[in-house]
Amino acid sequence: MAGKGAGKGLVAVEEYYQNYGSRARGLKRQGMRIVGYLCAFVPLEMLTAAGLMPFRIKGDVNEPITKADAEMETIVCPLVRSCFDVSLKGKYEFLDGIVIPHACDSMCRTYDIWKYTLNLPYSHLINMPHGTDEPSLNFYKAELNTFRRSLSRFAGGEISDQSLTQAISVYNENRAKVREVYELRKTNPPLISGTEVAKLLIAAVSIPVEEAAELIDSVIEEVKQRDRVLAAKPARLMVVGGQVDNIAFIDLIENSGAWVVADDLCPGAREFFSDVAVTPDPIDGIAERYLRGIYCSRTFRERRGSYQEYLEQRFGHIGRFVKDFEVDGVVLYIYKYCDPYGFDVPAMKSYIESAGVPVLYLEDEYLMSTIGRLRTRIQAFLELLGSK
Amino acid sequence: MTEEKKAEERKKRRTATEAAAKIGPMVKAMIASVLQARDEGKPIAYTFICCCYDEIIRAMDIVPAWTENYAGICGAKRDAQRFLERAGSENFSRSLCTYALCGLGFDIWHEELGQMPPDAPWGGQARPDVMLGSGQILCDPRSKWYQAAQHYMPDVPVYNVGLPWPPYENDYDYREVQDYYVKYIVEELRGLVTFLERHTGKKMDWDRLSELVDLTDRTWNLIWETYELRRAVPSPMGTGDAMNTMVPIVFMMATQQAYDFFKELNEELRRKIANKEGEIPDEKYRLIWGGGLPAWFALTDFNYFNSKGAVFPVETTYRMVEAVYNFDIDLSKISDPLEHIAWRWLKFWTYWYDKARKRPGSHPDVERLIQYIEDYKIDGIVMHEAFSCRTWHVGLVWQLNRLKKIYRDMPSLILESDIVDISSYNEADTRARIDAFIDTLEAVKSRGR
């Protein structure tokens, strides 16, 4: 990878987090082509194999949404609106293209708005099915091959099986390193805070994958060696939700008397806990992982067995996190206008509560101005946990 | 308690056509027939509009209970709030699709009581034996609503039909990918037949399915031809009526009743045109309803437009058909009925792609607006943004902007409220905005004189 990044450890993480996009901007100046994407459902292996740098578009909770409203309805998920707003305001002026998956209505129904308004040289919608049955998987493989051909045309060269397989290995190694970071959260108190992890993962999706791997390694090393051990706090929480691409909410919890020790978020465990299997046709492994291996409410899992087994099928990963990370309480942190997660709240809540773990459901609007209200709810929840 | 409130009595909207006036009783009879089917032990399926399975369920004698329709009825009768609140009490966000929230609230209450909620509109909605969702690039609630409903009715199985269509892209033509789209849809529909046979005990009658597929093709053609008659000046039928005549299109497709209804409407419109009888006596402004589902509780707004001399000869909403003989393939040559259905689906959604390709900067949705504006001699555009539905209400602002950029600027109005949730609606404000819009139309007309 040409040029140098921000360095090592948590200092570098801070730099990437505070100046989000700075590395991509630098690489662009050196001739690298940067493709922005939304959501965990874009197969980054494909972009990397094409010689392009994937860059996760994030919003900004501190920036009021203004320009976006001239093109995009306010009934769209506030995260997507914010991402679009800051893009329109030139925050990601270095982008050469954009890839949006059919993750949810707020993404796919706004695809044309992104495409025509930003008018970037490249754009593509990956038409992921909702279902996970065999016909859906086969259809998705065909869609991935369409994406592969489209991307090859833009990149100016074929994406070979070999380059894809190599990219798969690199991303799997990267995911393994993130899982290693999560191991540091299992102790009580954790060795690394939820805020530090959130910053690290947000930083990691803004830089090339090889540099992200180095960065994560350096953070693991630093955390293991640091003298200061985090203070004990009375509660260990898990946060479940969609894309949380800023530290505000995690920071709020950790400043209210609890550690966030686990999550089912993006960027977060959702996109780092399953690998792509290395298969003779690399598309097979990619399709399997992105369609069936990522546990997001947008995916419709066909029911097998009793309803209780179905809940396990859909939310069992949350249950495993609760157990493995000794979680005392779970916060469902869902954005307004989020159809996939919004419809899952009662089922998800009852599944977690049936294991004896209290749940706090919060609906938010992706704005710093709501923090005061959220703080009150979090404090009340922590009091409830303390009284148990 | 709001729950206990009786529905507010509401003056009915005046229809322009006799056919549209018949829709109310038809819907009432449809709801009653589902309840009767329940009593007779016939299998009932919760169903969504626009999901490709009309012919399949009819050929298998499965009775559809159209859940969006029932929520719309609750909305139109201004009796949805108590169901929305029920759903809210279960932690479903009020920002979600209010059709779904109304339906979920109804089901939650129904399951709690073990009988219909008190004073359920038109006798209530029958408990289903199966629920048929779908996965599209159209609408998340179609894959989430019934999954969520299963939390309260865990014994009712759900099937989710994958129904994608190719996106409109710059760097490839949809024909490059259409074969694998059709293959997938056919497999999903075949899976649906297997699912229905397993869970309802009904067997597919393939000959009957082929007949119904043919009937549906003929009905599509007839609807298209009938709606094209509305190009006449003065226009014999408006969008207000089309919000009634959508019933046979989306809730009765693949039935002789739907075909006969449009035959009658076609004849009525021809009579009106011959007599130069318009929707209103003095037609001043011709508008397009350019997107968005209507506020079902405020359909009299269409009469208000009429009172200002405005008519709606055309709309994009619920015009879910094209003439199949205008497709670039001959559907009659496809012998497998499921394949036939899949191709019809794909060709419907890609119908405007080629035309859009010819105009720099255009897009199929915008191209469709342009075509209608020209064909129906349109003076202005009205849209409705329903806050709870991202499916049909995202992209409207952008479409207007694009229209202005690649075609021409014209008066436009975006109304804001919801499909079901009346708390989002302010009649005085809505009508003030309509008045201002009419003033703009008049000013533009005056400049052109």
Contacts between the chains, C-beta under 8 A, distances in Angstrom:
chain1	res1	chain2	res2	distance
A	70	B	397	7.3
A	70	B	401	7.6
A	71	B	397	6.1
A	71	B	398	5.0
A	71	B	401	6.4
A	72	B	394	7.3
A	72	B	397	7.0
A	72	B	398	7.0
A	73	B	385	6.0
A	73	B	393	6.3
A	73	B	394	5.3
A	73	B	395	7.7
A	73	B	396	6.7
A	73	B	397	6.0
A	75	B	95	7.9
A	75	B	385	6.8
A	75	B	386	8.0
A	75	B	387	5.1
A	75	B	388	7.5
A	75	B	389	7.7
A	75	B	390	6.1
A	75	B	393	6.3
A	75	B	394	6.8
A	76	B	390	6.6
A	76	B	394	5.8
A	102	B	137	5.2
A	102	B	164	7.9
A	104	B	140	5.6
A	105	B	139	6.6
A	105	B	140	4.7
A	105	B	390	4.0
A	105	B	391	6.1
A	105	B	394	7.0
A	106	B	390	6.0
A	106	B	394	7.5
A	108	B	137	5.1
A	109	B	390	5.6
A	109	B	391	7.0
A	109	B	394	4.2
A	109	B	395	6.2
A	110	B	394	6.0
A	110	B	395	7.2
A	111	B	167	7.0
A	112	B	168	7.6
A	112	B	363	6.1
A	112	B	365	7.8
A	112	B	395	6.3
A	112	B	398	7.0
A	113	B	394	8.0
A	113	B	395	6.3
A	113	B	398	4.7
A	116	B	361	7.7
A	116	B	363	7.0
A	116	B	398	7.3
A	116	B	402	6.7
A	117	B	398	7.4
A	123	B	169	7.7
A	123	B	170	7.2
A	124	B	169	6.9
A	124	B	171	7.9
A	125	B	137	7.9
A	125	B	167	4.4
A	125	B	169	7.2
A	127	B	137	6.1
A	127	B	164	5.3
A	127	B	166	7.1
A	127	B	167	6.0
A	129	B	135	5.7
A	129	B	162	4.8
A	129	B	164	6.4
A	129	B	184	7.6
A	130	B	135	2.9
A	130	B	136	8.0
A	130	B	143	4.6
A	130	B	160	6.5
A	130	B	162	6.8
A	131	B	135	5.4
A	131	B	143	8.0
A	131	B	160	5.4
A	131	B	162	4.9
A	131	B	188	7.6
A	133	B	162	8.0
A	133	B	191	7.0
A	135	B	162	6.7
A	135	B	184	5.5
A	135	B	187	3.8
A	135	B	188	5.7
A	135	B	191	6.9
A	136	B	135	7.7
A	136	B	162	5.3
A	136	B	184	7.4
A	136	B	188	7.8
A	138	B	184	7.1
A	139	B	162	6.8
A	139	B	164	7.3
A	139	B	180	6.5
A	139	B	181	7.6
A	139	B	183	7.8
A	139	B	184	3.8
A	142	B	177	7.3
A	142	B	180	4.1
A	142	B	184	7.8
A	143	B	177	7.9
A	146	B	172	7.3
A	146	B	176	7.7
A	146	B	177	5.6
A	149	B	172	7.6
A	150	B	169	7.5
A	150	B	171	5.5
A	150	B	172	6.4
A	153	B	171	6.1
A	154	B	171	7.5
A	297	B	144	7.5
A	298	B	140	7.2
A	300	B	133	7.5
A	300	B	135	5.9
A	300	B	143	4.6
A	300	B	144	7.9
A	300	B	147	6.8
A	300	B	160	4.8
A	302	B	160	7.2
A	303	B	150	7.8
A	303	B	157	7.2
A	303	B	158	6.9
A	306	B	154	7.8
A	307	B	150	6.8
A	307	B	151	7.9
A	307	B	154	3.5
A	307	B	155	8.0
A	310	B	150	7.7
A	334	B	93	7.2
A	336	B	93	6.5
A	336	B	95	4.6
A	337	B	95	4.8
A	337	B	390	7.0
A	338	B	93	7.9
A	339	B	96	6.0
A	339	B	97	6.9
A	339	B	140	3.8
A	339	B	141	6.0
A	339	B	144	6.1
A	339	B	390	6.8
A	340	B	140	5.7
A	340	B	144	6.3
A	342	B	92	6.7
A	342	B	93	4.6
A	342	B	95	7.0
A	342	B	96	4.7
A	343	B	92	7.1
A	343	B	96	6.5
A	343	B	100	7.3
A	343	B	140	7.8
A	343	B	141	7.1
A	343	B	144	3.7
A	343	B	145	6.7
A	343	B	147	7.0
A	343	B	148	4.4
A	344	B	144	7.4
A	344	B	148	7.2
A	345	B	91	4.8
A	345	B	92	6.7
A	345	B	93	7.4
A	346	B	90	4.8
A	346	B	91	5.5
A	346	B	92	6.8
A	346	B	148	7.0
A	346	B	151	5.7
A	347	B	147	8.0
A	347	B	148	6.8
A	347	B	151	4.6
A	349	B	91	6.4
A	350	B	151	7.4
A	361	B	91	5.4
A	363	B	93	5.5
A	363	B	95	7.7
